């Protein structure tokens, strides 16, 4: 996901539509504003159906191919006790080596942290326990979103919990050819996880994908939500989370993941540079404090702090299982074509 998850915190399901709001204050005299407006126009122009644009479909597929390779790369890379900072750097470097750009900072969330953990340059955390690896790839803004879980304990005590989310994902994907409703997809996920003796996290969900927008439009529940809506042509991610706990997440500390939300004119020179850099490379997609530290040095924290204070960026919180129980995650992206064909792009 990093991604904005659908959960019942202060952000709500649709706080960020992927489009940037314009500041109604005094005119912004730096080039950032123009770049942000251009980002918005690019997203708005992508509202047509994906099958009307062969290049767009190919970009989705290419992003998925890279994501699949990165999954294998990450599985082979990660070992117990490895610094999360090293993992994040190597994964994102490999994404670029393969011709992609991260659609969001790789999420490396351990145990009860369900999502939205990304290390800073100072981070000392090591890979251990139940590690979720959530990866996003974009080609020209068209996204592949995929995730898997690793049991890094010596005794492999999370093996069955990981199977629960993986089997829920597979069963939901297998259902798609029957053109199910949202509640039927959610019911399948919930029943699969509960049959294994665990609980789905009901305030996290799958989601629609659009250009430069990880969480757009439709959300795909992990439980039966009584919605008879059926998925139309488009790109989507199914994302079951399973836990031994209560089955809900709450907001935790900062994830060190941010997203531009509004065009502003900050006073801090580093803040202005951050806006220019991010709007050029990521547009409305999330980015990390760590990358800004690498690019702009120690002043990056102050620059982002000002941007947050003036409402130019949103700081995503970590998502923590409410009862502090371990969480597993599995995710794939698929395309539904005009004629109803299902193409899973990330495997």
C-alpha positions in Angstrom: 0.0 0.0 0.0 2.4 2.8 1.4 -0.3 3.8 0.8 -3.2 5.5 2.3 -5.2 2.7 3.9 -9.0 2.7 4.3 -9.5 3.0 8.0 -11.6 4.8 10.5 -9.1 7.3 11.7 -9.1 11.1 11.3 -8.1 10.8 7.7 -11.2 8.8 6.6 -11.4 6.7 3.5 -11.2 9.5 1.0 -9.3 12.4 2.6 -6.9 12.5 -0.4 -8.4 12.1 -3.8 -5.0 12.3 -5.6 -5.8 15.8 -6.7 -4.0 18.8 -5.2 -6.0 21.6 -3.7 -5.0 25.1 -4.5 -4.0 27.6 -1.9 -6.4 30.5 -1.8 -3.8 32.8 -0.2 -1.3 35.1 -1.9 0.1 34.0 -5.3 2.9 31.5 -5.2 5.9 33.0 -7.1 8.0 29.9 -7.4 7.8 27.3 -10.1 6.4 24.7 -7.6 2.9 25.9 -8.0 3.0 25.5 -11.8 4.4 22.0 -11.4 1.7 21.0 -8.9 -1.0 22.3 -11.3 0.5 20.3 -14.1 0.4 17.2 -11.8 -3.3 17.8 -11.2 -4.0 18.2 -14.9 -2.1 15.0 -15.7 -4.2 13.0 -13.2 -7.5 14.6 -14.4 -6.7 13.7 -18.0 -6.4 10.0 -17.0 -10.1 9.5 -16.3 -10.8 7.6 -19.5 -11.1 3.8 -19.4 -7.8 2.0 -19.5 -8.7 -0.1 -22.5 -9.1 3.0 -24.6 -5.3 3.6 -24.2 -3.0 0.7 -25.1 0.0 2.5 -23.7 -1.7 3.0 -20.4 -2.5 -0.7 -20.2 1.1 -1.6 -21.1 2.4 0.8 -18.4 0.2 -1.0 -15.8 1.5 -4.4 -17.0 5.2 -3.2 -17.0 4.7 -1.9 -13.4 3.4 -5.3 -12.5 6.2 -7.2 -14.1 8.7 -5.0 -12.1 6.7 -5.5 -8.9 6.8 -9.3 -9.4 10.6 -9.2 -9.8 11.0 -6.9 -6.7 8.9 -9.4 -4.6 11.4 -12.1 -5.5 14.4 -9.8 -4.9 13.1 -8.7 -1.5 12.4 -12.3 -0.4 15.9 -13.3 -1.2 17.4 -10.1 0.3 15.8 -10.0 3.7 17.3 -11.9 6.5 16.6 -11.8 10.3 18.6 -9.0 12.0 19.1 -7.0 8.8 18.6 -3.2 9.2 15.3 -2.0 7.8 17.1 1.0 6.4 19.4 -1.2 4.4 16.4 -3.2 3.1 14.5 -0.1 2.1 17.5 1.4 0.2 18.3 -1.8 -1.7 14.7 -2.5 -2.7 14.2 1.1 -4.0 17.5 1.0 -5.8 16.5 -2.3 -7.5 13.2 -0.7 -8.6 15.1 2.0 -10.3 17.5 -0.5 -11.8 14.6 -2.3 -13.4 13.2 0.9 -14.9 10.5 1.7 -12.4 9.9 4.5 -9.8 8.5 3.7 -6.4 4.7 4.5 -6.2 5.2 4.9 -2.5 8.1 4.3 0.0 8.4 0.6 0.7 6.5 -0.3 3.8 8.4 -2.5 6.3 6.0 -3.1 9.1 6.7 -5.5 12.0 4.3 -7.5 14.1 1.4 -5.3 15.3 2.2 -2.5 12.9 -0.1 -3.4 10.0 1.2 -0.8 7.6 3.0 2.5 7.0 6.4 2.0 8.6 9.4 3.3 6.7 12.8 3.9 8.2 14.6 7.3 8.4 18.4 7.6 8.0 18.7 7.4 11.8 16.5 4.3 12.2 18.1 1.4 14.0 15.3 -1.1 13.7 16.1 -4.6 12.5 14.1 -7.1 10.5 12.5 -9.6 12.9 9.2 -11.2 13.9 6.4 -10.9 11.4 7.5 -8.5 8.7 5.1 -7.1 6.1 6.8 -5.9 2.8 4.4 -3.6 0.8 5.8 -2.5 -2.5 4.5 0.0 -5.1 5.8 0.6 -8.6 4.8 3.2 -11.1 5.4 3.7 -14.8 4.2 7.1 -15.9 2.0 7.2 -12.8 0.3 3.8 -13.5 0.7 1.6 -10.5 1.3 -1.9 -9.4 0.8 -2.5 -5.6 1.8 -5.8 -4.0 2.6 -7.1 -0.6 3.8 -10.2 1.2 4.6 -11.3 4.8 7.8 -13.0 6.1 8.1 -15.1 9.3 11.5 -14.2 10.6 11.2 -16.1 13.9 13.4 -19.2 14.5 10.4 -21.4 15.2 8.2 -20.0 12.3 5.4 -19.2 14.7 3.5 -17.0 12.2 3.4 -19.5 9.4 -0.4 -20.2 9.7 -1.2 -16.5 10.1 0.7 -15.7 6.9 -1.2 -18.6 5.1 -4.5 -17.0 6.2 -3.9 -13.7 4.4 -2.3 -15.5 1.3 -5.2 -17.9 1.0 -7.8 -15.1 1.4 -6.1 -13.2 -1.4 -6.0 -16.3 -3.7 -9.6 -17.1 -3.1 -10.7 -13.5 -3.7 -8.7 -13.4 -7.0 -10.2 -16.7 -8.1 -13.7 -15.3 -7.5 -13.2 -12.4 -9.8 -14.1 -14.3 -13.0 -17.6 -14.7 -11.6 -18.1 -10.9 -11.5 -18.8 -10.8 -7.8 -20.2 -7.9 -5.8 -18.0 -6.1 -3.2 -19.8 -7.9 -0.4 -19.1 -11.3 -2.0 -15.4 -10.5 -2.3 -15.3 -9.3 1.3 -17.2 -12.4 2.5 -14.8 -14.7 0.8 -11.8 -13.0 2.4 -13.4 -13.0 5.9 -14.5 -16.6 5.8 -11.1 -17.8 4.5 -9.3 -16.0 7.4 -11.8 -17.1 10.0 -11.6 -20.7 8.9 -7.9 -20.6 9.8 -8.8 -19.4 13.3 -7.9 -15.7 12.8 -9.7 -12.4 12.2 -9.6 -10.0 9.2 -8.8 -6.4 9.8 -12.1 -4.8 8.9 -11.0 -1.2 8.7 -8.3 -1.9 6.1 -9.3 -2.6 2.6 -8.3 -3.1 -1.0 -8.7 -0.2 -3.4 -9.0 1.1 -6.9 -5.8 2.5 -8.7 -5.6 5.4 -11.0 -2.8 7.5 -12.5 -0.7 8.9 -9.6 -3.4 7.8 -7.2 -2.8 4.7 -5.1 -6.2 4.8 -3.3 -8.8 6.0 -5.8 -12.6 5.6 -5.9 -13.8 2.1 -5.0 -12.6 0.3 -1.8 -12.7 -3.5 -1.7 -13.6 -4.7 1.8 -12.1 -7.5 3.9 -15.5 -8.5 5.2 -19.1 -8.7 3.9 -20.2 -5.0 3.8 -23.6 -5.6 2.2 -22.6 -3.7 -0.9 -24.0 -5.0 -4.2 -21.6 -2.8 -6.3 -19.6 -4.8 -8.8 -16.2 -3.8 -10.1 -16.2 -2.0 -13.4 -13.4 -1.8 -15.9 -10.2 -0.5 -14.2 -7.2 -1.3 -12.0 -7.6 -2.6 -8.5 -5.7 -4.1 -5.6 -7.0 -6.8 -3.2 -5.3 -6.6 0.2 -6.3 -9.0 3.0 -4.9 -8.5 6.5 -5.2 -11.3 9.1 -4.5 -11.0 12.8 -4.8 -13.0 16.1 -6.2 -9.8 17.7 -9.3 -7.7 17.6 -9.3 -7.0 13.9 -9.1 -3.2 13.8 -6.2 -0.7 13.4 -5.7 2.6 15.1 -3.3 5.5 14.3 0.2 5.2 15.7 3.3 7.4 15.4 4.5 9.1 12.2 5.4 6.7 9.5 7.9 9.1 8.0 5.8 8.9 4.8 4.3 12.1 3.4 2.2 13.3 0.5 1.7 16.8 -1.1 -1.9 17.9 -0.7 -1.9 21.7 -1.3 0.1 24.2 -3.2 1.8 26.6 -0.8 4.6 29.1 -0.7 6.8 28.1 2.3 9.5 30.5 3.6 12.1 27.8 4.3 14.3 27.3 1.2 14.6 23.6 1.8 10.9 23.3 2.0 10.6 25.0 -1.4 13.2 22.6 -2.8 11.3 19.6 -1.4 8.1 20.7 -3.0 9.8 21.2 -6.4 11.6 17.9 -6.2 8.6 15.8 -5.1 6.1 17.4 -7.5 8.5 16.7 -10.4 9.3 13.1 -9.4 6.2 11.8 -7.6 3.5 14.4 -8.3 0.7 13.4 -5.8 2.2 10.1 -4.8 3.7 9.5 -1.3 7.4 10.1 -0.6 9.7 9.5 2.4 11.5 11.7 4.9 14.5 9.4 4.3 14.8 10.3 0.6 14.5 14.0 1.5 17.3 13.5 4.1 19.5 11.9 1.4 18.7 14.6 -1.1 18.7 17.8 1.0 20.6 16.8 4.2 19.8 17.6 7.8 17.5 20.5 6.9 15.0 18.2 5.4 13.3 17.5 8.7 12.8 21.3 9.3 11.6 21.7 5.8 9.0 19.0 6.1 8.0 20.3 9.5 7.2 23.7 8.0 5.3 22.0 5.1 3.2 20.1 7.5 2.5 23.2 9.6 1.3 25.2 6.7 -0.9 22.3 5.4 1.1 21.6 2.3 1.8 17.9 3.1 0.0 15.1 4.9 2.0 12.9 7.3 0.7 9.4 7.3 0.5 7.7 10.7 1.6 4.1 11.3 -1.4 1.8 11.5 -1.3 -0.4 14.6 -3.5 -3.4 15.4 -5.7 -2.1 18.2 -5.0 -5.0 20.6 -1.3 -5.0 19.7 -1.6 -8.4 18.1 0.6 -9.5 15.1 -0.8 -8.9 11.6 -0.1 -10.6 8.2 -0.7 -9.0 4.8 -1.0 -10.2 1.2 -1.7 -8.1 -1.9 -1.9 -8.3 -5.7 -3.0 -5.8 -8.4 -5.3 -6.8 -11.2 -6.9 -5.1 -14.2 -10.5 -5.8 -15.2 -10.9 -5.2 -19.0 -13.9 -3.9 -20.9 -14.9 -7.4 -21.7 -14.5 -8.6 -18.1 -11.2 -10.3 -18.5 -9.1 -10.4 -15.3 -5.3 -9.7 -15.6 -3.3 -10.1 -12.4 -0.3 -7.8 -13.1 1.9 -8.5 -10.1 2.5 -12.3 -10.5 
